[in-house]
Amino acid sequence: MHFRHGNRAEDPPSATPGTRSLAATAAALAAKLGAITGSDQEDDDPDLLRAVLAAAPVGVAVLDERLRWQYLNPAFTTATGLRRADVLGRPAEATAFAGAAATLRRVLADGHDREHATGGPDGAGHPVPPGLRVRYRPLRRAGRTTGVIVVVLDDPDPAREQLRELEQARARHTLLDAAAERIGTTLDIGTTCAELAAFAVPGLADLAAVDVLPPEAEPARAGHRTSQRLHRAAVRAVPALTAGLADLPRPGESIRHREGSAAVRSLTGGIAVLTEPGSEDACPAGTASLLVLPLAARGRLVGVLTLGRAAATPPFTADEAALLGDLAARAATAIDNARRYSRSQGIALELQRALLSEPGNPHQNLALASRYLPSGSSSVVGGDWYETVRLPFGRTLLAMGDVMGHGVEAAVDMSHYRSALRDIAGMDLPPHRILRQLDTVISADDSARPATCLLALADPGRRRWTLSSAGHLPPALVAPGRPTELLRLPTGPPLGTGLGGYEQATHPLVPGQTLLLYTDGLVERRGEDIDESLARLAALRLPATGELDDLLDAVLHSLVPPPSPAAEDDIALLAARARPR
């Protein structure tokens, strides 16, 4: 039998001297438990002894002097198929061990050990799979035999053991290969956990619940006690158990497992717990066998996987616990990768939102509105940015940029661009010379990422826009009674290349018309030519009057794909409209 402790598969117990010693130790513990249970001793802790026996890889059971079942540990129920609820308090003759009653009575009568190989002719009446041995030992107290200890252990057969190991290795590789294809296909925690639950049910279990630490929580070291609330990320069950899920936490809700539950024992010890469900376990009615596995990656716990089987399904075995423990370890790595990604994305998103505050204070002659939408879960936060700079003589400089790349680094570079822009714009240079200075400053920094940028200088007093582009998409002009117009501008290379060569163009600034600056996430679609993307924007009939926020809503509604406003890339929008004098 294999039994899994944490994420290490222990050597299979066999009837070698080491395993016989282990069996003897388990029998001694069972004898101690029987002695404490039947006396008033207070110097030993029966709960501790039960916990030790529950984790033992050797099957152990205790019968009293009337040969009634008093205790069965999980390894024993797994090996024999007996259930505690069916046998506790009942005589052996009324259970599957009826054929062993004569042997049990002889042990009670003479106090001598007896042992049977279940695969041989002397194994009749012992409901244990072939290849195992059943040992009967007297339970002594106060100098007399008061019961029988039943121990189940492996019967050594090198050829059979080698064949079993090969079959287990083949099953392990097949399972993990399939898991690698179906679990962790994205860097989204919820999706990864749902994939794990779907992989487990119904092929491996009748119930699967995945509980993880909240993204903001610091993972605990494996084997250290954790009392945090967990986040139920996924749950799945066969129809026979589905009705019982109604009273349990649902995906998206928090859960705190009760003391003494299999989940708490698994989390606290960092071990697999194979047991029958108790009142303290959060599982649906009808669950007859539980296997709770810690989800640990890089030496730290990230959650717990609870698997269950209904009464109609054979209970989990110790070998299955080892195999499914490998699956949990593989899935835990995928979940931890998603956690790390989510945290990194969250930091970048908070940084970007902090930097992309509302547009600066423009002159009263110009109305502004802006939007920023981060990308969906399939892509990290990008480096989209915008800025407004108030200049003398009623002028306002608008900037829209997109740093190449994604993540925290792109967001940090974005802040450098904005700071440099504000400093250079204060020199009151025309837009194309601002771009030239920005390119010189950024290209001098080897670590800085290139970026596209569009500058638009609003001068309502002269009724003129002055525009210059560094590899950015053209702005759109929205006017009442006219189709949306994409302004043609001379386009230079992106900033940070050191190539220079920027030019500028002017366009009439008419009160009531709106200039729309945007990043490529608004229009670009994977596999589509950029000219087609821009033509889709130009074909829009947008509300040219009313609030600028309404116009931005209309743009996003028309161009961002359903079912949600999560695009393939970040989207930044900046709309400006001259106010009438």
C-alpha positions, 0 to 999 in steps of 0.5 A, a space after each residue: 500500500 502507498 500512502 501519501 504524506 504531503 507531497 512525498 510518496 512513502 515507500 510501500 509497506 511490505 512484510 519486510 523486517 522494517 514493515 513488520 516493525 511498523 506493523 508491530 508499532 501500529 499494533 502497540 499504539 492500537 493496544 495503548 488506545 484500547 487500554 486508555 479507552 477502557 480505563 480512567 488513565 489520564 496520562 495519555 492522550 487518546 486523541 493523539 493516539 487516534 491521530 497517529 493511527 489515522 495517519 499510519 500506512 498500515 491498516 489497524 482495527 481493534 475488537 473487544 473481548 466480545 469481538 465487536 469492532 471498536 476502532 478502524 483506521 483509514 488504511 484498514 477501511 481502504 484495504 478491506 472496503 469496510 465502513 466504520 458506520 457499518 461495523 462499529 459496535 457490531 460483532 465480527 460474525 455479522 460483518 465481512 470478517 465472519 469467516 475469521 471468527 474462529 481465528 479471532 476466538 482462538 487469539 482470545 483464548 490462547 493469546 497467541 498471534 496468528 497471520 494469514 496470507 489473503 491470496 492463499 487457501 488460509 485466507 478464506 474469510 478475510 475480506 482483504 485483496 490478494 497480496 496482503 496479509 492479515 495479522 491477529 494480535 491479542 490486546 492485553 490489559 491488566 495481564 489478560 486478553 481483552 480484545 484482538 488487534 487486526 493488522 493488514 500489511 503487504 505480503 512480499 512478492 518481488 515480481 508482483 511488486 515490480 509489476 505493480 510499480 510499473 503499472 503505477 508509474 504508467 498510470 502516473 505519467 498518463 494522468 500527469 500528461 493529461 493534466 498538463 494539457 487541461 490544467 493551467 491553460 491560462 494565468 487566471 486563478 479562477 480558470 485554473 481552479 475550475 480546470 482542476 475541478 473539471 479534470 477530477 470530476 467525474 473521472 477521478 472523484 464524484 466531488 472536487 472543491 478547490 479552496 485557495 488563499 486570497 490573492 492578497 494573502 501571503 502563502 504559508 510554509 507547508 506544514 505550518 498552521 494556517 487559520 486564514 479564511 480561504 477563497 472557494 475558487 471552484 467546486 464540481 460534483 456528479 448529479 448524486 451529490 449536486 443537491 448537497 452543494 446548496 448549503 456549502 460555500 459557492 465559488 467566489 465565497 470565503 470558507 473557514 474550515 472547522 477545527 478537526 476537519 480533514 481540510 484543517 489537518 491537511 493544511 496544518 500538517 501539509 499531508 494528504 488525509 484519507 478518511 470518511 467524512 465527519 460532522 466537522 467536514 464541509 462536504 455534501 450529504 451522500 459523500 462516503 469517502 474523502 481525500 483531502 490534499 494540500 496544494 503546495 508549490 515552492 514550499 508554500 501552501 496555496 490552498 487545499 483540494 478536497 475530493 469525495 466519492 459517493 457511497 456507490 463508488 469504491 472509496 479512495 485507496 492509499 495508492 490513489 492518494 499517492 497518485 492524486 497527490 502528484 496531480 495536486 502538486 502539479 496543479 498547485 504549481 499552476 495555481 501559484 503561477 496564476 497567483 504570482 501573475 495576478 499579484 504582478 498584474 494587480 501591482 501594475 494596474 494599481 500603478 497605472 491607475 494611480 498615474 492615469 489620474 483625471 486629465 490635468 486642469 485645462 483652460 476653461 476654453 477646452 472640455 476634456 474626458 478620458 477613459 482607461 480600460 485594462 486588458 482582459 485576463 489573457 494579457 497583462 497590464 500594458 503601458 498606455 498613457 495620456 497627459 494634458 499640460 496647461 500652457 500660456 495664452 489659453 493653450 493646452 497640450 494633449 498627449 496620448 502614448 503607448 509604451 511597448 511591452 506589458 507589466 510593471 516595467 511598462 507602467 514604470 516607463 510610462 511614468 518616465 515618459 509623462 514626467 519627461 513630457 511635462 518638463 519638456 512641454 514647459 519649455 513651450 516648444 512646438 509639438 514636433 520639437 517636443 517629440 524630438 527632445 523626448 526621443 533624445 532623452 529616452 534613447 539615452 536610457 538603454 533600459 527604457 522601452 520605445 513608445 508611440 506618442 501623439 501630441 495635439 496642441 489646442 489653441 482655441 484663440 487661434 482656432 487651430 490644432 497643431 499635431 505631431 505623431 511618433 508612430 501613433 495611430 491618427 486622431 479622429 475628428 467628430 463633427 455634427 452632421 459629418 462622418 467621423 474623420 481620421 486626420 492624416 498626419 506625417 508620422 515619425 518613428 517611435 520615441 526611444 529609437 533615437 532616429 528623430 525626423 518628426 514633423 507637424 501638421 495643423 488643422 482648424 479647431 472649430 467649437 463643437 467639434 471633438 478630437 479623439 485620441 486613442 491607443 491601438 487597443 481600441 481598434 486593433 484585432 488579432 489577424 486583421 489589417 490595421 487599415 480595416 481596423 481604422 476603417 471601422 472607427 471611421 464608419 462610426 456615427 458618434 454623438 457629436 453633441 452632448 457630454 463627452 462621456 457619452 461620446 466615449 461610451 458610444 465609442 467603447 460600445 461600438 468597438 469593444 467586443 462583447 460580452 464584456 468590456 475586457 479587450 485584447 489590449 489596454 485601451 486609453 481614450 482622451 476626448 477634447 472639445 473647444 467650448 464656445 466663447 
